[in-house]
Amino acid sequence: MNTTVKVLLAAFLAICVGVHVYGLLAPFSSESTLSHLIHLVGYSTCLVSVLLKKNPFTLPLYLCGALYPFFYHALCAWHSYTLAQELNYICVLVIVVLPLGAVWVAKKPK
């Protein structure tokens, strides 16, 4: 079970990294270059902390990496829902998976 969660979380984060690399190379939204770069650094940091063996720094590293993407997507989901009365499912997915990833990183065995 532990390996399955690790693989799924790593795959999710790798896809997030890929989306923002693509966003830098071929802009597909109004998101700024700086925002794509910060997302890229954040998701990459989370990915590294998932792949590392557990140590005292893995959870703080993950949390630091997840801060910007989590709050960016939470705000995006809020605006999407309040202004257009529709859910942005990508944003919802990010704001659900990132905290679950933090719980997994905190509990993963050494």
Secondary structure, 3 states (H helix, E strand, C coil): CHHHHHHHHHHHHHHHHHHHHHHHHCCCCCCCHHHHHHHHHHHHHHHHHHHCCCCCCHHHHHHHHHHHHHHHHHHHHHHHHHHHCCCCHHHHHHHHHHHHHHHHHHHCCC
